[in-house]
Amino acid sequence: MSDSLSHSLRRLWTLDKFAYSLRVFLAFSGAIALSWTLDQIALAIPLFLGIIASALSETDDNWEGRVRALLVTLICFFVASTSVELLFPWPWLFAPGLALSAFVLIMLGAIEQRYATIASATLILSVYSMINIEQHGGTTDGNFWHQPLLLVGGAAWYGLISVIWCLLFSRQPVKQSMAQLYRELGEYLIIKATLFEPLRGLDVEARRVALARQNGRVVMALNQAKEMIFRRLEGQRGSRKLNRYLRLYFIAQDIHERISASHYPYSALAETFFHHDVLFRCQRLLDQQGRACKRLGKALLLRQPFDHSLSEQALEDLRASIVYLRAQRNPAWTPLLRSLQALARNLATLEDQLSSAHNPDAVADQKDASLFNRSPRSFKDAWERVRLNLTSGSPTFRHALRLSIALLVGYGVLHLVHPTQGFWILLTTLFVCRPNFGATRRFLRQRIIGTVVGLVVGWALISLFPDPLMQSLIAIVAGVVFFANREQHYVIATAAITTLVLASFNQVGDGFDLIMPRLIDTLIGALISGLAVFFILPDWQGRRLHKVAGAALTGSSAYLREIVHQYEAGKQDDLAYRLARRNAHNADAALSTVLANMLQEPGHYRKKDADEGFRFLVVSHTLLGYLSALGAHRGALAASESDTDTYVAARRLADGFDAIAAGLSAREAIPDFKTEQNDLVAIFEQEPTSAQDDGDDERRLIQAQLAHISRQLVPMSEAATRLIETQTQTAHDEKAVGAS
């Protein structure tokens, strides 16, 4: 029984939301305990609001960074709350101050994500200050500093808990992010295994789209893990445990490159080896390695043994299948068998990486273990980031202006109709109005549903449990549920925070009187947000699809150039190479995200843009797969002067992709690359001039991979041309609709 309980607690500890929820529970419990001890239950509301704002502003960092961020947050909170207190009686001063502060705070988010998080939480606390003043009859009673201190006191209390927690368990978030990374890698492998399914008539394009979307999630997990490690490495480079996580991160990067690799068109492999088991062996190996990645993530969290014997056996079965095919001595199979052998070697290396990931301390330190710092390095750098976003083409600028106007309209509406508890309109607008239409539409619907559910549940609970102490406990539980679900289950989170509001406000007044105002104000705020995102500088994703697609192709071209440089100078996993690889995958993930957002947008013509965008994504991701395979085989080829022509042709190939990317970004005509593609393929298909057979095999493999990449020139140019034509037609339709 004790072993089972210990195992359950250990599994609970591994959940990424458990620690967050526990900190919130401690903060809420402390606030309630203080209120009951002082016999001033009304103190709980501003303390709760401060705790919520502080928890929303929390960013991942080491404990020293958390202290610095907390100090900045508390200063911002106090200034914002005090400004609200001073300007509240003067609506004509308050309104422009609200709009201007919203615009400035959102623009500060262009500096870095942590600034965006703190700025958003500051806006939320500003509205909380308005709600708190309204609860006290709309007056400050001359003590303009009293309520701000309570709000900031609640924020400081949670911040103190957060700093202490970070000091005691600083590496737990890194371990959880690393486990999440390996889970996402495992899912990518499992999806990729479906491409090797030896069946005719499969919807390969749909599976490639799913693979590209999953690649976006892998890239996001890689970026998150990298940022977590980087923040903790500052000043602690000698830490053995941190260096262990750094090795795990580099292993994950290498696994990602290898599982992204494509060694031959899968359709050709399926057609040629349809009556043999080699593709089934490939599929089984990839599937087992994907499941092994997921087990590795679980083992990292639970500190359990990691077993990947099934994938090891699957690798031996694949090798045996290839040996059998080679024994058939079919000359028509030679190029395909060479690619299959390269695939087997790549997956064998991946298997070795899986084995080493369970014991990363045994892995030799990487020569270049530096990480690229994307944070601003000076005030000038920070201002430059803001300045570059001060244009109507910037999504950050559009969102800042849109949200400012929406808050201004909401403030005008509440003064126009004088609704009870009218400041919930502003809070709803703040939470619902998102940078793009798709996200706003999703949060708008979930906010309304969650509010209705929360009002019904809250009404039932405060009716069934009239005891003030029980309602305080309900508020605490509801607050914990909100923070545990706010990122993945927003309906539940909204229902929980609505329940918290009813239970808390019922302690100092009549919570039942809050039900209808909360519902009506939520509907008004949601309507304002929806209209704002639709009419005020709408950031339709289709309008910038060509630029995002061009950026993805530019990233792939830079990746190709860096790979060629690696072949010339020798394999080095240095920062330049890893940065080029990461930028290429980031750009590919950004394209996938834009297309996913487009599907949420209105208008039948956006369906055409999305269709062509997904076709381009398939070609782009296929190109990235061939590049990854080329990168995965670095170091297998000895340098030779005879390779000079190959490298020159490879750079010509990169120039071709750059030309397509430039045409896409500028939405100009794409040149015809049929002749160039044929010339490059002819160069790469020439027999190697080296006299060494082993070297010839490696050179044939590299040249074959470059030939596959070359054959993407025409499909890429055609996909780009169709995308430009569709977007041009869409723009024409929009003008026609506007004119009518």
GUROFI-69717 format. One line per field, with one value per residue (C-alpha): residue in three letters; residue number from 1; x, y, z. Coordinates in pm, whole numbers. Example, Ala and Ser with C-alpha at 12.3 -4.5 7.8 and 13.67 -1.06 7.14 Angstrom:
BEGIN
residu: [Ala Ser] .
num: [1 2] .
X: [1230 1367] .
Y: [-450 -106] .
Z: [780 714] .
END
This chain:
BEGIN
residu: [Met Ser Asp Ser Leu Ser His Ser Leu Arg Arg Leu Trp Thr Leu Asp Lys Phe Ala Tyr Ser Leu Arg Val Phe Leu Ala Phe Ser Gly Ala Ile Ala Leu Ser Trp Thr Leu Asp Gln Ile Ala Leu Ala Ile Pro Leu Phe Leu Gly Ile Ile Ala Ser Ala Leu Ser Glu Thr Asp Asp Asn Trp Glu Gly Arg Val Arg Ala Leu Leu Val Thr Leu Ile Cys Phe Phe Val Ala Ser Thr Ser Val Glu Leu Leu Phe Pro Trp Pro Trp Leu Phe Ala Pro Gly Leu Ala Leu Ser Ala Phe Val Leu Ile Met Leu Gly Ala Ile Glu Gln Arg Tyr Ala Thr Ile Ala Ser Ala Thr Leu Ile Leu Ser Val Tyr Ser Met Ile Asn Ile Glu Gln His Gly Gly Thr Thr Asp Gly Asn Phe Trp His Gln Pro Leu Leu Leu Val Gly Gly Ala Ala Trp Tyr Gly Leu Ile Ser Val Ile Trp Cys Leu Leu Phe Ser Arg Gln Pro Val Lys Gln Ser Met Ala Gln Leu Tyr Arg Glu Leu Gly Glu Tyr Leu Ile Ile Lys Ala Thr Leu Phe Glu Pro Leu Arg Gly Leu Asp Val Glu Ala Arg Arg Val Ala Leu Ala Arg Gln Asn Gly Arg Val Val Met Ala Leu Asn Gln Ala Lys Glu Met Ile Phe Arg Arg Leu Glu Gly Gln Arg Gly Ser Arg Lys Leu Asn Arg Tyr Leu Arg Leu Tyr Phe Ile Ala Gln Asp Ile His Glu Arg Ile Ser Ala Ser His Tyr Pro Tyr Ser Ala Leu Ala Glu Thr Phe Phe His His Asp Val Leu Phe Arg Cys Gln Arg Leu Leu Asp Gln Gln Gly Arg Ala Cys Lys Arg Leu Gly Lys Ala Leu Leu Leu Arg Gln Pro Phe Asp His Ser Leu Ser Glu Gln Ala Leu Glu Asp Leu Arg Ala Ser Ile Val Tyr Leu Arg Ala Gln Arg Asn Pro Ala Trp Thr Pro Leu Leu Arg Ser Leu Gln Ala Leu Ala Arg Asn Leu Ala Thr Leu Glu Asp Gln Leu Ser Ser Ala His Asn Pro Asp Ala Val Ala Asp Gln Lys Asp Ala Ser Leu Phe Asn Arg Ser Pro Arg Ser Phe Lys Asp Ala Trp Glu Arg Val Arg Leu Asn Leu Thr Ser Gly Ser Pro Thr Phe Arg His Ala Leu Arg Leu Ser Ile Ala Leu Leu Val Gly Tyr Gly Val Leu His Leu Val His Pro Thr Gln Gly Phe Trp Ile Leu Leu Thr Thr Leu Phe Val Cys Arg Pro Asn Phe Gly Ala Thr Arg Arg Phe Leu Arg Gln Arg Ile Ile Gly Thr Val Val Gly Leu Val Val Gly Trp Ala Leu Ile Ser Leu Phe Pro Asp Pro Leu Met Gln Ser Leu Ile Ala Ile Val Ala Gly Val Val Phe Phe Ala Asn Arg Glu Gln His Tyr Val Ile Ala Thr Ala Ala Ile Thr Thr Leu Val Leu Ala Ser Phe Asn Gln Val Gly Asp Gly Phe Asp Leu Ile Met Pro Arg Leu Ile Asp Thr Leu Ile Gly Ala Leu Ile Ser Gly Leu Ala Val Phe Phe Ile Leu Pro Asp Trp Gln Gly Arg Arg Leu His Lys Val Ala Gly Ala Ala Leu Thr Gly Ser Ser Ala Tyr Leu Arg Glu Ile Val His Gln Tyr Glu Ala Gly Lys Gln Asp Asp Leu Ala Tyr Arg Leu Ala Arg Arg Asn Ala His Asn Ala Asp Ala Ala Leu Ser Thr Val Leu Ala Asn Met Leu Gln Glu Pro Gly His Tyr Arg Lys Lys Asp Ala Asp Glu Gly Phe Arg Phe Leu Val Val Ser His Thr Leu Leu Gly Tyr Leu Ser Ala Leu Gly Ala His Arg Gly Ala Leu Ala Ala Ser Glu Ser Asp Thr Asp Thr Tyr Val Ala Ala Arg Arg Leu Ala Asp Gly Phe Asp Ala Ile Ala Ala Gly Leu Ser Ala Arg Glu Ala Ile Pro Asp Phe Lys Thr Glu Gln Asn Asp Leu Val Ala Ile Phe Glu Gln Glu Pro Thr Ser Ala Gln Asp Asp Gly Asp Asp Glu Arg Arg Leu Ile Gln Ala Gln Leu Ala His Ile Ser Arg Gln Leu Val Pro Met Ser Glu Ala Ala Thr Arg Leu Ile Glu Thr Gln Thr Gln Thr Ala His Asp Glu Lys Ala Val Gly Ala Ser] .
num: [1 2 3 4 5 6 7 8 9 10 11 12 13 14 15 16 17 18 19 20 21 22 23 24 25 26 27 28 29 30 31 32 33 34 35 36 37 38 39 40 41 42 43 44 45 46 47 48 49 50 51 52 53 54 55 56 57 58 59 60 61 62 63 64 65 66 67 68 69 70 71 72 73 74 75 76 77 78 79 80 81 82 83 84 85 86 87 88 89 90 91 92 93 94 95 96 97 98 99 100 101 102 103 104 105 106 107 108 109 110 111 112 113 114 115 116 117 118 119 120 121 122 123 124 125 126 127 128 129 130 131 132 133 134 135 136 137 138 139 140 141 142 143 144 145 146 147 148 149 150 151 152 153 154 155 156 157 158 159 160 161 162 163 164 165 166 167 168 169 170 171 172 173 174 175 176 177 178 179 180 181 182 183 184 185 186 187 188 189 190 191 192 193 194 195 196 197 198 199 200 201 202 203 204 205 206 207 208 209 210 211 212 213 214 215 216 217 218 219 220 221 222 223 224 225 226 227 228 229 230 231 232 233 234 235 236 237 238 239 240 241 242 243 244 245 246 247 248 249 250 251 252 253 254 255 256 257 258 259 260 261 262 263 264 265 266 267 268 269 270 271 272 273 274 275 276 277 278 279 280 281 282 283 284 285 286 287 288 289 290 291 292 293 294 295 296 297 298 299 300 301 302 303 304 305 306 307 308 309 310 311 312 313 314 315 316 317 318 319 320 321 322 323 324 325 326 327 328 329 330 331 332 333 334 335 336 337 338 339 340 341 342 343 344 345 346 347 348 349 350 351 352 353 354 355 356 357 358 359 360 361 362 363 364 365 366 367 368 369 370 371 372 373 374 375 376 377 378 379 380 381 382 383 384 385 386 387 388 389 390 391 392 393 394 395 396 397 398 399 400 401 402 403 404 405 406 407 408 409 410 411 412 413 414 415 416 417 418 419 420 421 422 423 424 425 426 427 428 429 430 431 432 433 434 435 436 437 438 439 440 441 442 443 444 445 446 447 448 449 450 451 452 453 454 455 456 457 458 459 460 461 462 463 464 465 466 467 468 469 470 471 472 473 474 475 476 477 478 479 480 481 482 483 484 485 486 487 488 489 490 491 492 493 494 495 496 497 498 499 500 501 502 503 504 505 506 507 508 509 510 511 512 513 514 515 516 517 518 519 520 521 522 523 524 525 526 527 528 529 530 531 532 533 534 535 536 537 538 539 540 541 542 543 544 545 546 547 548 549 550 551 552 553 554 555 556 557 558 559 560 561 562 563 564 565 566 567 568 569 570 571 572 573 574 575 576 577 578 579 580 581 582 583 584 585 586 587 588 589 590 591 592 593 594 595 596 597 598 599 600 601 602 603 604 605 606 607 608 609 610 611 612 613 614 615 616 617 618 619 620 621 622 623 624 625 626 627 628 629 630 631 632 633 634 635 636 637 638 639 640 641 642 643 644 645 646 647 648 649 650 651 652 653 654 655 656 657 658 659 660 661 662 663 664 665 666 667 668 669 670 671 672 673 674 675 676 677 678 679 680 681 682 683 684 685 686 687 688 689 690 691 692 693 694 695 696 697 698 699 700 701 702 703 704 705 706 707 708 709 710 711 712 713 714 715 716 717 718 719 720 721 722 723 724 725 726 727 728 729 730 731 732 733 734 735 736 737 738 739 740] .
X: [0 282 470 159 107 472 450 131 290 598 385 191 519 614 307 414 101 126 396 223 -109 53 213 -122 -287 -33 -76 -458 -457 -222 -442 -755 -576 -464 -813 -977 -708 -759 -1137 -1138 -1260 -1284 -903 -920 -1050 -761 -512 -666 -659 -294 -207 -382 -204 132 84 -12 310 534 807 1055 1395 1659 1592 1808 1627 1296 1382 1468 1151 943 1081 1002 656 577 690 472 178 207 239 -56 -281 -194 -259 -601 -679 -575 -744 -1057 -1274 -1175 -1312 -1185 -831 -874 -985 -681 -453 -603 -561 -208 -87 -235 -59 277 262 173 453 699 616 810 1132 1097 834 897 826 508 397 466 298 -14 -35 3 -297 -496 -405 -515 -863 -860 -792 -1100 -1313 -1182 -1265 -1614 -1664 -1598 -1866 -1651 -1451 -1101 -1202 -888 -656 -542 -246 -439 -589 -275 -70 -312 -302 76 94 -96 134 443 318 284 614 790 651 759 1116 1157 1014 1251 1543 1453 1343 1510 1576 1233 1089 1394 1338 968 1042 1300 1047 792 1051 1115 741 696 992 830 500 686 851 520 355 653 631 290 461 630 304 322 -28 -146 -395 -283 -343 28 -22 -252 7 279 68 20 396 467 227 390 728 601 526 872 1033 830 941 1304 1287 1126 1385 1668 1544 1500 1852 2004 1854 1989 2333 2406 2679 2646 2836 3019 2701 2713 2335 2281 2548 2363 2047 2251 2379 2022 1920 2197 2106 1744 1860 2054 1759 1534 1764 1780 1407 1340 1564 1423 1652 1429 1075 858 621 908 1018 663 620 950 943 569 602 888 891 1158 910 721 1054 1121 774 807 1151 1036 725 925 1181 896 755 1106 1136 813 935 1260 1064 878 1201 1364 1080 1046 1416 1329 1524 1478 1425 1456 1516 1214 1359 1700 1543 1348 1678 1834 1527 1561 1928 1849 1581 1826 2088 1831 1744 2112 2158 1905 2156 1887 2068 1748 1742 2096 2014 1720 1918 2191 1928 1780 2124 2176 1837 1936 2266 2083 1833 2114 2280 1944 1923 2267 2151 1846 2073 2310 2019 1935 2289 2402 2685 2872 2854 3161 3110 3036 3321 3091 2828 2726 2362 2234 2102 1790 1739 1818 2170 2126 1864 1952 1888 1553 1447 1550 1315 1029 1113 1112 760 625 469 126 281 381 137 245 162 -173 -263 -153 -362 -659 -661 -623 -924 -1125 -1057 -1144 -1474 -1548 -1481 -1712 -1987 -1979 -2008 -2278 -2513 -2386 -2414 -2359 -2009 -1931 -1556 -1597 -1643 -1282 -1156 -1334 -1196 -847 -864 -1050 -892 -595 -338 -524 -882 -850 -729 -984 -1267 -1158 -1118 -1439 -1645 -1469 -1497 -1874 -1932 -1701 -1869 -2215 -2095 -1912 -2216 -2437 -2181 -2103 -2472 -2525 -2224 -2292 -2656 -2566 -2283 -2376 -2107 -1840 -1552 -1679 -1713 -1356 -1241 -1446 -1270 -929 -1011 -1157 -840 -622 -841 -814 -434 -415 -630 -586 -349 -506 -870 -983 -1354 -1281 -1045 -1306 -1572 -1334 -1239 -1607 -1685 -1398 -1542 -1891 -1761 -1521 -1755 -2032 -1814 -1846 -2181 -2443 -2278 -2616 -2638 -2319 -2453 -2642 -2394 -2109 -2297 -2406 -2066 -1895 -2119 -2056 -1679 -1676 -1874 -1635 -1335 -1486 -1570 -1227 -1031 -1254 -1256 -952 -642 -746 -439 -562 -298 -346 -217 127 128 363 615 607 645 937 1100 1065 1239 1509 1574 1609 1849 2069 2061 2181 2469 2579 2563 2783 3029 3035 3120 3402 3550 3461 3179 3141 2824 2910 2672 2654 2539 2294 2152 2098 1926 1707 1613 1506 1283 1147 1048 884 691 586 440 246 111 -3 -190 -357 -472 -603 -844 -1017 -1071 -1395 -1445 -1466 -1167 -940 -1001 -819 -525 -508 -522 -230 -49 -73 54 350 402 423 690 876 875 987 1281 1364 1360 1614 1831 1814 1931 2221 2309 2280 2553 2813 3151 3095 3286 3661 3754 3867 3946 3721 3420 3470 3229 2968 2987 2973 2661 2510 2553 2388 2100 2082 2081 1781 1585 1681 1545 1213 1201 1265 985 750 828 782 487 656 679 890 1152 1131 1376 1325 1654 1844 1699 1797 2151 2198 2054 2294 2589 2488 2422 2771 2985 3243 3599 3755 3924 3823 3514 3409 3445 3251 2957 2951 2985 2705 2487 2565 2523 2196 2072 2167 1989 1672 1703 1756 1436 1248 1334 1052 785 885 867 531 390 517 362 23 39 116 -162 -415 -319 -338 -687 -786 -662 -863 -1176 -1129 -1107 -1418 -1611 -1489 -1592 -1938] .
Y: [0 240 157 228 560 654 571 778 1077 1046 1044 1346 1529 1475 1663 2004 2174 2017 2249 2554 2452 2380 2725 2885 2673 2787 3152 3143 2952 3206 3495 3331 3245 3607 3741 3507 3571 3950 3897 4106 3870 4164 4162 3832 3988 4232 3971 3710 3949 4031 3661 3585 3869 3767 3402 3510 3715 3427 3339 3054 3154 3070 3208 3519 3598 3530 3786 4049 3976 3990 4331 4468 4314 4460 4806 4784 4659 4939 5212 5072 5027 5369 5535 5370 5493 5851 5877 5675 5980 6157 5955 6202 6157 5790 5688 5813 5692 5342 5331 5472 5240 4938 5031 5090 4771 4553 4709 4628 4266 4301 4303 3949 3700 3761 4133 4044 3824 4092 4361 4148 4075 4449 4527 4256 4399 4743 4609 4421 4758 4903 4609 4645 5017 4946 4692 4975 5197 5355 5574 5559 5736 5946 5652 5603 5394 5143 4917 4923 4804 4517 4415 4439 4261 3965 3968 3985 3694 3468 3600 3507 3152 3133 3247 3003 2721 2806 2809 2464 2296 2495 2195 2032 2246 2158 1789 1823 2020 1759 1478 1674 1716 1343 1274 1509 1347 1009 1126 1263 924 740 968 935 556 575 706 367 174 -58 10 162 444 609 982 1055 1432 1433 1235 1476 1769 1592 1534 1902 2007 1769 1908 2246 2100 1940 2274 2449 2189 2227 2605 2584 2335 2547 2864 2686 2545 2874 3076 2834 2803 3173 3173 2797 2643 2408 2248 1876 1835 2131 2003 1670 1842 2031 1699 1568 1875 1828 1459 1560 1805 1530 1290 1558 1604 1230 1165 1462 1304 1170 948 870 947 712 651 511 286 160 87 -98 -301 -351 -730 -733 -674 -401 -114 -293 -330 42 125 -103 34 397 314 131 410 660 459 429 810 836 577 771 1086 894 739 1083 1200 891 801 454 211 267 -31 2 -365 -375 -102 -272 -595 -403 -252 -599 -715 -419 -492 -856 -752 -522 -798 -1027 -767 -706 -1080 -1065 -859 -669 -379 -173 -169 -38 335 250 -3 256 492 216 137 505 508 202 366 684 493 289 614 731 408 481 830 688 461 746 976 753 799 1135 1162 898 1115 1322 1697 1871 2088 2386 2380 2745 2844 3140 3415 3572 3817 4187 4267 4638 4910 5010 4656 4647 4983 4868 4570 4799 5050 4782 4686 5041 4982 4874 4560 4434 4189 4330 4687 4578 4393 4684 4934 4698 4616 4982 5082 4784 4878 5239 5133 4902 5184 5409 5144 5092 5467 5499 5237 5242 4866 4712 4564 4708 4662 4291 4414 4533 4214 3998 4215 4181 3802 3740 3989 3799 3886 3700 3619 3242 3266 3537 3329 3025 3212 3408 3091 2919 3228 3251 2878 2871 3177 3023 2695 2878 3089 2781 2588 2891 2960 2596 2588 2911 2802 2457 2579 2913 2880 3149 2914 2655 2922 3031 2672 2662 2980 2826 2506 2705 2917 2607 2455 2776 2776 2401 2430 2781 2682 2361 2362 2722 2642 2467 2746 3015 2821 2788 3156 3253 3023 3182 3528 3432 3253 3536 3829 3651 3688 4068 4116 3929 3701 3627 3989 3936 3653 3851 4142 3894 3716 4034 4201 3890 3893 4266 4227 3927 4119 4415 4181 4002 4326 4473 4180 4174 4545 4712 4635 4269 4049 3796 3528 3484 3835 3744 3380 3448 3618 3335 3082 3281 3291 2912 2864 3116 2922 2596 2760 2891 2543 2394 2642 2559 2186 2234 2431 2142 1896 2122 2201 1881 1792 2031 2067 2431 2714 2838 2499 2438 2788 2742 2409 2554 2861 2638 2430 2740 2889 2562 2555 2920 2835 2544 2773 3040 2779 2638 2990 3048 2758 2953 3261 3350 3373 3110 3257 3183 2815 2853 3025 2755 2474 2616 2696 2336 2214 2446 2323 1964 2055 2270 1998 1741 1966 2005 1625 1582 1855 1684 1359 1541 1699 1369 1213 1482 1333 1019 1156 1225 1562 1549 1808 1617 1729 2097 2086 1918 2189 2465 2305 2276 2649 2706 2503 2725 3032 2885 2842 3196 3328 3150 3283 3639 3608 3478 3752 4024 3839 3859 3613 3305 3212 2882 2637 2334 2383 2463 2158 1929 2071 2027 1676 1582 1714 1526 1202 1188 894 984 1021 880 539 427 206 293 659 613 464 759 1006 838 867 1238 1312 1119 1324 1648 1520 1465 1822 1950 1779 2001 2316 2281 2157 2440 2705 2571 2564 2920 3036 2886 3045 3390 3358 3252 3535 3786 3664 3678 4037 4126 3965 4160 4487 4399 4319 4643 4847 4696] .
Z: [0 93 -229 -435 -256 -305 -675 -713 -539 -757 -1072 -942 -886 -1251 -1380 -1508 -1366 -1021 -888 -1038 -881 -545 -535 -612 -342 -84 -185 -174 155 310 198 338 664 708 633 885 1145 1122 1099 781 511 271 252 67 -255 -330 -206 -437 -731 -666 -641 -970 -1152 -1007 -1105 -1458 -1480 -1376 -1625 -1619 -1482 -1222 -876 -926 -1251 -1082 -811 -1073 -1269 -950 -856 -1203 -1187 -844 -955 -1266 -1059 -804 -1067 -1264 -959 -816 -1153 -1167 -814 -895 -1235 -1158 -1065 -1389 -1686 -1950 -1821 -1739 -2090 -2287 -2006 -2035 -2412 -2408 -2131 -2309 -2632 -2461 -2257 -2556 -2761 -2482 -2554 -2880 -2675 -2542 -2428 -2058 -2109 -2294 -2003 -1740 -1955 -2003 -1630 -1555 -1776 -1601 -1260 -1380 -1452 -1121 -955 -1126 -1013 -659 -652 -783 -503 -259 -410 -680 -443 -295 29 11 78 -277 -164 49 -219 -442 -145 -86 -453 -466 -128 -273 -577 -357 -143 -446 -582 -257 -276 -642 -568 -277 -488 -772 -530 -395 -719 -997 -1223 -1203 -1488 -1703 -1643 -1730 -2048 -2151 -2096 -2303 -2577 -2601 -2600 -2896 -3075 -3016 -3164 -3469 -3524 -3491 -3749 -3983 -3957 -4128 -4446 -4484 -4469 -4777 -4906 -5232 -5246 -4920 -4872 -4841 -4860 -4555 -4360 -4465 -4344 -4009 -3997 -4066 -3789 -3544 -3647 -3530 -3186 -3172 -3262 -2991 -2735 -2846 -2812 -2469 -2342 -2480 -2311 -1977 -1988 -2107 -1821 -1564 -1724 -1676 -1413 -1352 -1645 -1408 -1272 -1344 -1347 -1578 -1814 -1811 -1934 -2192 -2330 -2337 -2536 -2793 -2823 -2886 -3154 -3330 -3304 -3452 -3750 -3806 -3780 -4010 -4275 -4603 -4810 -5107 -5230 -5029 -5320 -5531 -5246 -5197 -5567 -5603 -5280 -5250 -5244 -4993 -4618 -4609 -4584 -4310 -4128 -4169 -4042 -3740 -3651 -3668 -3465 -3198 -3180 -3138 -2850 -2707 -2711 -2515 -2264 -2233 -2145 -1875 -1746 -1715 -1493 -1278 -1274 -1390 -1612 -1984 -2212 -2589 -2672 -2905 -3128 -3120 -3245 -3510 -3632 -3668 -3863 -4102 -4160 -4235 -4484 -4666 -4676 -4838 -5102 -5183 -5231 -5515 -5717 -5905 -6081 -6093 -5713 -5665 -5608 -5383 -5181 -5132 -4990 -4774 -4636 -4558 -4386 -4182 -4079 -3984 -3771 -3616 -3507 -3376 -3175 -3028 -2937 -2758 -2559 -2467 -2373 -2079 -1946 -2085 -1831 -2032 -2346 -2424 -2391 -2719 -2843 -2899 -2625 -2665 -2701 -2898 -2672 -2825 -2536 -2583 -2466 -2402 -2377 -2733 -2854 -2671 -2818 -3165 -3137 -3038 -3311 -3582 -3474 -3492 -3833 -3952 -4098 -3753 -3585 -3246 -3350 -3492 -3174 -2955 -3148 -3173 -2801 -2704 -2913 -2787 -2423 -2499 -2657 -2364 -2118 -2317 -2322 -1945 -1887 -2153 -2014 -1653 -1600 -1258 -1229 -1572 -1551 -1624 -1984 -1989 -1827 -2086 -2367 -2225 -2206 -2533 -2775 -2923 -3190 -3468 -3560 -3516 -3157 -3071 -3215 -3016 -2685 -2740 -2771 -2480 -2258 -2305 -2250 -1948 -1795 -1827 -1677 -1399 -1309 -1286 -1080 -862 -801 -699 -467 -280 -245 -113 111 270 538 477 559 312 44 112 54 -268 -385 -315 -503 -795 -814 -828 -1100 -1302 -1308 -1369 -1683 -1822 -2105 -2231 -2112 -2122 -2078 -1747 -1646 -1717 -1528 -1232 -1217 -1243 -951 -755 -820 -700 -388 -300 -361 -173 138 132 -39 -236 -489 -649 -762 -958 -1177 -1440 -1462 -1508 -1789 -1967 -1934 -2067 -2374 -2429 -2389 -2621 -2883 -2864 -2901 -3198 -3378 -3301 -3441 -3750 -3837 -3676 -3881 -3920 -3923 -4178 -4200 -4575 -4641 -4510 -4613 -4906 -4675 -4421 -4702 -4843 -4498 -4468 -4803 -4709 -4388 -4583 -4828 -4542 -4389 -4721 -4741 -4387 -4463 -4770 -4558 -4310 -4587 -4704 -4363 -4178 -3941 -3649 -3448 -3387 -3306 -3667 -3795 -3511 -3550 -3925 -3860 -3584 -3792 -4081 -3855 -3679 -4014 -4118 -3788 -3834 -4177 -4025 -3750 -3996 -4200 -3888 -3794 -4146 -4110 -3830 -4044 -4225 -4598 -4869 -5052 -4756 -4821 -5153 -4988 -4724 -4980 -5178 -4855 -4737 -5075 -5040 -4682 -4806 -5064 -4812 -4547 -4805 -4892 -4524 -4491 -4771 -4618 -4279 -4435 -4601 -4267 -4080 -4298 -4234 -4150 -4356 -4653 -4660 -4809 -5173 -5441 -5680 -5474 -5559 -5855 -5638 -5375 -5638 -5785 -5436 -5388 -5726 -5592 -5283 -5512 -5694 -5372 -5269 -5599 -5542 -5185 -5307 -5562 -5296 -5046 -5308 -5470 -5808 -6096 -6025 -6291 -6477 -6317 -6542 -6727 -6409 -6235 -6524 -6529 -6155 -6150 -6433 -6230 -5917 -6104 -6251 -6139 -5871 -6002 -5684 -5709 -5360 -5364 -5008 -5082 -5405 -5215 -4979 -5264 -5457 -5149 -5099 -5468 -5478 -5182 -5358 -5670 -5463 -5333 -5688 -5803 -5558 -5755 -6008 -5761 -5526 -5799 -5917 -5562 -5508 -5835 -5747 -5403 -5550 -5810 -5548 -5314 -5599 -5683 -5316 -5288 -5602 -5453 -5129 -5318 -5517 -5199 -5040 -5346 -5350] .
END
